[in-house]
Amino acid sequence: MEELKKSATEAINDLKTYAEKTAELYKLQAAEKGSQMGASMIVYIIIGSFAGLSVIFLSLFFALWMNEKLNSPYFGFLCVAGGYLLVTFIFWTGRNGWLKNMFTDRIIQSIFNQES
């Protein structure tokens, strides 16, 4: 009987240790996943910043070039703005459909470490 109590106590202690180690493992996995996602976000922000600056300067260049070709000081800027308005309209119409699904899929892939 005494031996049964001893092995029950050992089993309970083993279960407690297992639960503690499992909780610690989940915390470490969550921290790793969070740090990976945070690092990815920082990289995308940096790349996006440089891409945004490139788009701004290319837009200015293109607008000035169109001004020269059209012999107008403003019409090139109007054309570039119209192009951006068209792109904005396309994204606006797709915001609840394909665009939302694309970003949702990317986030899920990032969480589960799947390659796209």
PASEBA-1860 file (N, C-alpha, C; in nm, 3 decimals):
! residues 116
1> MEELKKSA> 0.082/-0.119/0.000/0.000/0.000/0.000/0.087/0.126/0.000 ~ 0.191/0.119/0.081/0.283/0.234/0.090/0.351/0.259/-0.044 ~ 0.383/0.150/-0.112/0.448/0.161/-0.242/0.354/0.223/-0.346 ~ 0.225/0.194/-0.335/0.125/0.250/-0.425/0.112/0.400/-0.403 ~ 0.114/0.445/-0.279/0.108/0.588/-0.248/0.231/0.660/-0.304 ~ 0.346/0.593/-0.288/0.469/0.653/-0.336/0.467/0.668/-0.488 ~ 0.422/0.565/-0.560/0.418/0.577/-0.705/0.309/0.672/-0.752 ~ 0.199/0.687/-0.677/0.096/0.785/-0.711/0.149/0.926/-0.692
9> TEAINDLK> 0.224/0.946/-0.584/0.284/1.077/-0.559/0.386/1.111/-0.668 ~ 0.465/1.013/-0.708/0.561/1.034/-0.815/0.491/1.065/-0.947 ~ 0.382/0.996/-0.973/0.307/1.020/-1.096/0.248/1.161/-1.096 ~ 0.196/1.204/-0.983/0.140/1.339/-0.972/0.251/1.443/-0.992 ~ 0.366/1.420/-0.930/0.479/1.512/-0.947/0.525/1.515/-1.093 ~ 0.528/1.399/-1.158/0.566/1.394/-1.299/0.466/1.469/-1.385 ~ 0.337/1.457/-1.354/0.235/1.529/-1.430/0.248/1.680/-1.411 ~ 0.276/1.722/-1.287/0.297/1.866/-1.262/0.418/1.917/-1.340
17> TYAEKTAE> 0.527/1.841/-1.338/0.647/1.879/-1.411/0.617/1.885/-1.561 ~ 0.546/1.786/-1.610/0.509/1.784/-1.752/0.426/1.907/-1.788 ~ 0.327/1.941/-1.706/0.242/2.057/-1.733/0.323/2.186/-1.731 ~ 0.414/2.199/-1.636/0.499/2.318/-1.630/0.590/2.328/-1.752 ~ 0.651/2.218/-1.789/0.741/2.219/-1.905/0.664/2.245/-2.035 ~ 0.543/2.190/-2.045/0.461/2.214/-2.163/0.421/2.360/-2.172 ~ 0.382/2.419/-2.060/0.347/2.562/-2.060/0.468/2.647/-2.097 ~ 0.585/2.611/-2.045/0.707/2.685/-2.079/0.740/2.672/-2.227
25> LYKLQAAE> 0.721/2.551/-2.282/0.745/2.531/-2.424/0.652/2.617/-2.508 ~ 0.524/2.623/-2.472/0.429/2.706/-2.547/0.464/2.854/-2.538 ~ 0.510/2.897/-2.422/0.552/3.037/-2.407/0.671/3.067/-2.496 ~ 0.767/2.976/-2.500/0.885/2.996/-2.585/0.848/2.995/-2.733 ~ 0.759/2.904/-2.771/0.715/2.900/-2.910/0.641/3.028/-2.949 ~ 0.557/3.078/-2.858/0.485/3.202/-2.885/0.581/3.320/-2.895 ~ 0.681/3.324/-2.809/0.780/3.432/-2.814/0.859/3.425/-2.944 ~ 0.897/3.306/-2.985/0.971/3.291/-3.110/0.887/3.336/-3.229
33> KGSQMGAS> 0.761/3.294/-3.233/0.673/3.331/-3.344/0.649/3.482/-3.345 ~ 0.630/3.541/-3.229/0.611/3.685/-3.220/0.732/3.762/-3.266 ~ 0.851/3.716/-3.226/0.973/3.786/-3.267/0.996/3.770/-3.417 ~ 0.965/3.654/-3.473/0.979/3.635/-3.617/0.884/3.726/-3.693 ~ 0.760/3.735/-3.647/0.663/3.821/-3.715/0.701/3.968/-3.700 ~ 0.749/4.007/-3.583/0.792/4.145/-3.562/0.910/4.181/-3.651 ~ 1.006/4.090/-3.662/1.122/4.115/-3.748/1.079/4.124/-3.894 ~ 0.986/4.039/-3.935/0.936/4.045/-4.072/0.866/4.178/-4.098
41> MIVYIIIG> 0.789/4.224/-4.002/0.720/4.352/-4.019/0.820/4.466/-4.034 ~ 0.926/4.465/-3.955/1.027/4.570/-3.963/1.094/4.568/-4.100 ~ 1.127/4.449/-4.150/1.189/4.437/-4.282/1.094/4.490/-4.389 ~ 0.965/4.453/-4.381/0.868/4.500/-4.482/0.848/4.651/-4.473 ~ 0.853/4.706/-4.354/0.840/4.852/-4.339/0.959/4.923/-4.404 ~ 1.079/4.871/-4.382/1.198/4.932/-4.442/1.192/4.922/-4.594 ~ 1.160/4.804/-4.645/1.151/4.786/-4.790/1.040/4.873/-4.847 ~ 0.927/4.879/-4.777/0.816/4.961/-4.823/0.850/5.109/-4.825
49> SFAGLSVI> 0.928/5.153/-4.728/0.970/5.293/-4.725/1.055/5.329/-4.846 ~ 1.152/5.243/-4.877/1.235/5.269/-4.994/1.155/5.258/-5.123 ~ 1.064/5.162/-5.129/0.979/5.150/-5.248/0.890/5.273/-5.262 ~ 0.837/5.323/-5.151/0.753/5.442/-5.155/0.829/5.563/-5.203 ~ 0.951/5.580/-5.153/1.034/5.691/-5.200/1.064/5.679/-5.348 ~ 1.090/5.557/-5.394/1.116/5.536/-5.536/0.994/5.572/-5.620 ~ 0.877/5.534/-5.574/0.754/5.566/-5.646/0.732/5.717/-5.652 ~ 0.759/5.785/-5.542/0.743/5.931/-5.540/0.835/5.997/-5.643
57> FLSLFFAL> 0.963/5.960/-5.642/1.056/6.023/-5.734/1.029/5.984/-5.879 ~ 0.992/5.859/-5.902/0.956/5.819/-6.039/0.830/5.890/-6.086 ~ 0.735/5.912/-5.996/0.614/5.984/-6.032/0.646/6.129/-6.068 ~ 0.732/6.192/-5.989/0.773/6.329/-6.022/0.843/6.335/-6.157 ~ 0.933/6.240/-6.180/1.004/6.236/-6.307/0.905/6.218/-6.422 ~ 0.815/6.123/-6.407/0.720/6.095/-6.514/0.628/6.215/-6.539 ~ 0.582/6.280/-6.433/0.495/6.397/-6.448/0.569/6.511/-6.517 ~ 0.693/6.535/-6.477/0.771/6.641/-6.542/0.800/6.608/-6.687
65> WMNEKLNS> 0.827/6.482/-6.716/0.851/6.439/-6.853/0.725/6.457/-6.938 ~ 0.608/6.420/-6.879/0.482/6.439/-6.953/0.453/6.588/-6.973 ~ 0.485/6.672/-6.875/0.468/6.816/-6.891/0.546/6.867/-7.011 ~ 0.669/6.819/-7.023/0.754/6.862/-7.134/0.698/6.814/-7.268 ~ 0.654/6.688/-7.273/0.602/6.633/-7.398/0.468/6.696/-7.438 ~ 0.388/6.734/-7.339/0.256/6.790/-7.367/0.257/6.942/-7.372 ~ 0.372/7.002/-7.352/0.386/7.148/-7.352/0.287/7.214/-7.255 ~ 0.280/7.158/-7.137/0.190/7.212/-7.035/0.260/7.201/-6.900
73> PYFGFLCV> 0.249/7.305/-6.816/0.316/7.298/-6.686/0.241/7.212/-6.584 ~ 0.116/7.170/-6.613/0.035/7.100/-6.513/-0.024/6.969/-6.561 ~ -0.040/6.949/-6.690/-0.115/6.834/-6.739/-0.048/6.701/-6.706 ~ 0.084/6.696/-6.701/0.154/6.573/-6.663/0.122/6.531/-6.522 ~ 0.117/6.629/-6.431/0.081/6.597/-6.293/-0.062/6.548/-6.283 ~ -0.150/6.606/-6.365/-0.289/6.562/-6.367/-0.301/6.418/-6.416 ~ -0.224/6.383/-6.517/-0.226/6.246/-6.569/-0.174/6.146/-6.464 ~ -0.065/6.182/-6.398/-0.009/6.093/-6.295/-0.109/6.078/-6.180
81> AGGYLLVT> -0.171/6.187/-6.139/-0.271/6.180/-6.032/-0.390/6.095/-6.076 ~ -0.430/6.106/-6.202/-0.538/6.023/-6.253/-0.503/5.875/-6.251 ~ -0.377/5.844/-6.282/-0.332/5.705/-6.273/-0.339/5.652/-6.131 ~ -0.296/5.735/-6.037/-0.304/5.693/-5.897/-0.449/5.679/-5.852 ~ -0.536/5.765/-5.902/-0.678/5.755/-5.869/-0.737/5.625/-5.923 ~ -0.696/5.585/-6.043/-0.742/5.459/-6.101/-0.693/5.340/-6.017 ~ -0.566/5.340/-5.978/-0.512/5.233/-5.895/-0.585/5.228/-5.760 ~ -0.612/5.345/-5.702/-0.684/5.352/-5.575/-0.824/5.294/-5.590
89> FIFWTGRN> -0.891/5.324/-5.700/-1.025/5.271/-5.724/-1.022/5.119/-5.737 ~ -0.920/5.066/-5.805/-0.907/4.920/-5.819/-0.888/4.855/-5.682 ~ -0.801/4.913/-5.599/-0.781/4.858/-5.465/-0.906/4.874/-5.379 ~ -0.976/4.984/-5.395/-1.098/5.009/-5.315/-1.204/4.905/-5.349 ~ -1.219/4.872/-5.476/-1.320/4.773/-5.513/-1.281/4.632/-5.469 ~ -1.152/4.606/-5.455/-1.108/4.473/-5.413/-1.079/4.460/-5.266 ~ -1.113/4.563/-5.187/-1.074/4.563/-5.046/-1.140/4.451/-4.966 ~ -1.261/4.412/-4.998/-1.330/4.306/-4.922/-1.323/4.172/-4.992
97> GWLKNMFT> -1.263/4.167/-5.108/-1.255/4.043/-5.183/-1.114/3.991/-5.191 ~ -1.057/4.002/-5.310/-0.927/3.942/-5.336/-0.816/4.004/-5.255 ~ -0.823/4.135/-5.228/-0.716/4.202/-5.154/-0.714/4.155/-5.007 ~ -0.831/4.149/-4.947/-0.841/4.104/-4.808/-0.797/3.958/-4.796 ~ -0.841/3.875/-4.891/-0.803/3.733/-4.888/-0.652/3.716/-4.905 ~ -0.592/3.797/-4.990/-0.448/3.787/-5.013/-0.371/3.816/-4.884 ~ -0.408/3.924/-4.815/-0.339/3.958/-4.691/-0.368/3.859/-4.580 ~ -0.491/3.809/-4.574/-0.526/3.708/-4.474/-0.443/3.582/-4.494
105> DRIIQSIF> -0.430/3.539/-4.619/-0.350/3.420/-4.649/-0.203/3.441/-4.611 ~ -0.150/3.560/-4.641/-0.010/3.589/-4.606/0.013/3.585/-4.455 ~ -0.081/3.639/-4.379/-0.067/3.639/-4.233/-0.073/3.498/-4.180 ~ -0.166/3.418/-4.231/-0.178/3.278/-4.184/-0.053/3.200/-4.221 ~ -0.001/3.221/-4.341/0.123/3.153/-4.380/0.239/3.194/-4.289 ~ 0.243/3.320/-4.252/0.349/3.368/-4.164/0.336/3.305/-4.025 ~ 0.215/3.291/-3.977/0.195/3.233/-3.844/0.237/3.086/-3.842 ~ 0.202/3.014/-3.946/0.231/2.871/-3.948/0.359/2.836/-4.023
113> NQES> 0.440/2.937/-4.054/0.571/2.917/-4.118/0.564/2.840/-4.249 ~ 0.462/2.865/-4.328/0.449/2.799/-4.458/0.511/2.888/-4.563 ~ 0.579/2.826/-4.659/0.639/2.900/-4.768/0.533/2.928/-4.871 ~ 0.534/3.050/-4.929/0.434/3.083/-5.031/0.483/3.047/-5.168
END
